[in-house]
Amino acid sequence: MALATEEKAKEKKGSQSELAKGEQRLAYWLLVPTLVILLAIAFYPLGSVFYSSFTNDTFASEVETDFVGFQNYSDLLSITFAELPQELDDSGQPVIDPDTGEPEYLSPVQVLPRQPRAYREVFTFGLFGNQYVLGATDADFVLSIIDTLIFTVTTIILEVIIGLGIALVLNVPFRGRGSMRAAMLVPWAILTAVSSRIWEWMFIDTRAGLFNIVFQNLGLTDGQTAFLANESFQLPAAIIIDVWKTTPFMALLLLAGLALIPSELYEAADVDGASKWNQFTSITLPLLRPTLAVALVFRTLDALRVFDLFQIVFAQSKYSMASFAYYELIDSQRLGYSSAASVVIFLLITIFAVVYIRSLGIGEDD
Amino acid sequence: MKRNWLVALIALMLVLAACGGDGGTDTTEDGGTDTTQAGDGGDGEEITLRILSGNVGAEFESNEIAADLFMEQNPGITVEVVATPDFVEDRLGQYLQLFEAQSPEGDVFQIDVIWPGDLAEHLIDLNEYGGADEVAGHFPAIVENNTVDGKLLGVPWFTDAGLLYYRTDLLEKYNLDPPETWAELEAAATTIQEGERADGNQDFWGFVWQGNAYEGLTCDALEWVASAGGGSIIEPDGTITINNDAAIEVVNQAAGWVGTISPPGVTSYGEEDARGVWQAGNAAFMRNWPYAFSLGNADDSEIAGMFDVSPLPGATSGQSAATLGGWQLAVSKYSEHPEEAAKLAFFMAGESEQKRRAIDYSLNPTIESLYEDAEVLEASPFFGDLFDVFTNAVARPSTVTAPNYSDVSSLFFNSVHSVLTGSADAEDAFLELELDLVDQTGFDTGSP
């Protein structure tokens, strides 16, 4: 089909009138400013990031820059697995922790290789009764990739579910729907910098914070939980903040999709005696799929490059991929290294985008 | 097919935005600009100078007053005071962005005691504008710190050293003396915390300090280590000494404070977080810089007149150590008006300004004679009592590791932070830190 259409188009080209050719030339000329702007503001910076990712360029310094090939990339991404041997005492017997009764293992720093490059612990895990460690030459970056992926997947799932619920409710006509729709958008309209600060205060580690006072009154905690400093609460806190902020955006997109579904379909389904649930799964969801796909692409790519939330709330105690790149640039002044990290983020996001567009078949159904 | 293209284009735009997004969005910290207009600004000779300075405590307010005074004396010059982020890493980041762009947007910069070496290439030599005479009465050690390759890169503005703040009323109530060792501090903090909680203040903590993973933790942890005889991370002669038993022991001890006498959230505290808890009357002890003294005695403070300061405790009595801090004023090489900017820096760091700041804001002068000034001593008596603390403070290893100090420091504070949060034990953490420091600096290891 597609081939035939193309050939037809070619045939047409051959028999184009002078007028048509002239118009085409004009069209190209009219496109030139856009292309120039695109080159200047998108491809030039991108190209220079790619270029500097192969150098050891220093930020805000006139120190000489050398070409280092793939050094930055291998420093960023080299990982290794190692088994942690049990700790043995002088007589060769395994040491047992007197408190837990569990055997003790050598610490990762004694196990991970240091030559020719030093590997640091990302995390340890137990498998089939053995202890293993994941080491990386840049543990912070590898951890930031893992954290960002967890953050992305979790926020997207929650945002889709909650956003869809809100959209379904707001799609039903009721008194005050207009103002409800407007009110729903408030979290999204607040600057992330501001809302992150607000949440930071709500999560504060004393009873001056909302969450601590609520949990304490419920008798769950002593009201002194450090949500933002305790590693096991950091990602959940970030996820809550982002879901609160971005669900309205998701709901808005889905609402637009719902508005496109003709109400006749539901009327027909009612006549046929289909249950509400059947209507939802057979009419709403399939017809919402293109919108949902666009919303997913938007949100996933956005979540993968999350920066402001992490930079404001966690600074250097928890990195997203983008805030890692930022601190490498600004703090350590390693422009080349930071560029390489940015390129890795770029490639990861590209992979996500391609997979999404392929697997969701966006646009192919028309 | 059209929509397919549209989606692909949008995706591409997002991807592109991702790549450019990591440096550009740093407008999140409070960058409040305040302009005080002088004159009509219409004639061609009007000069505008921008000073980038701190916003901790009352710094911003103080600088605005100084700017007004300077403008009164120098008609035709407008001074804009620009507040910069509280965390020194973020502040350095903001400066570096201006320097990278060689931007004339900033003229005078407030720089940390650890930065002259790292920022040397962006700063003018103040000696060209008569700097040598201006710094004549200042502490020689600080002037020396600001001199790189014979160039005077900054004029000393105020100096800092870590102090122990304690509640006099509570020590009296529980019949305790100001602690001289960390063990005494632990005991006193425990007693007071238990007592105050039993009396109904559930939010009361024994001891607050700076435990976030940032430069402030380097300062706090260096004090613990140095006070235990564990050296100063990297000695001035370039020996890496951090991996020793005394250091390991004292950092383990500090890790034991988290969640017992210090809030679990102390591992996310900076100076202002600690001061917040302290000034609300919810802590018995605080480690902080001198600026918290005048703020603690301000009208809006819950604890005005109910506290005092002493040297920090040591592992044994009298082994106290305080980290040397402090800030300088430097002039950017990219300033369009270096001469006027230097004049502004000299004015703000001059004797009358330092005296005003010492009295109103308890910011330590760098001019020796002011420590004998009756008015200064009346406002902040501890300047006189703790004179030795200020003159014998322990320097961070910024000179010996320049220009890599910020990497060294972040290895150190991340290592200590991992011990404080319990994700590593001190023995492993310092073993790894030592190996990392060797990789980073190429120095040898040794004992302190």
Interface residues (C-beta under 8 A of the other chain):
Chain A: A42 P45 L46 V49 F59 A60 S61 E62 S107 P108 V109 Q110 R114 A118 R120 T192 A193 S196 I204 D205 T206 R207 A208 D222 G223 Q224 T225 A226 L228 A229 N230 E231 P290 A293 V294 V297 F298 L301 D302 L304 R305 F307 D308 Q311 I312 A315 Q316 S317 A322 S323 A325 Y326 Y327 L329 I330 D331 S332 Q333 S338 S342 V343 I345 F346 I349 T350 A353 Y356 I357 I362 G363 E364 D366
Chain B: M1 K2 R3 N4 W5 L6 V7 A8 I10 A11 L12 L14 V15 L16 A17 A18 C19 G20 G21 D22 G23 T25 D26 T27 T28 F87 E89 D90 L92 G93 L96 Q97 F99 E100 E121 H122 Q202 D203 N212 A213 Y214 P263 P264 G265 V266 T267 S268 V277 N282 S406 D407 S410 N414 H417 T421 S423 D425 D428 L431 E432 L435 D436 D439
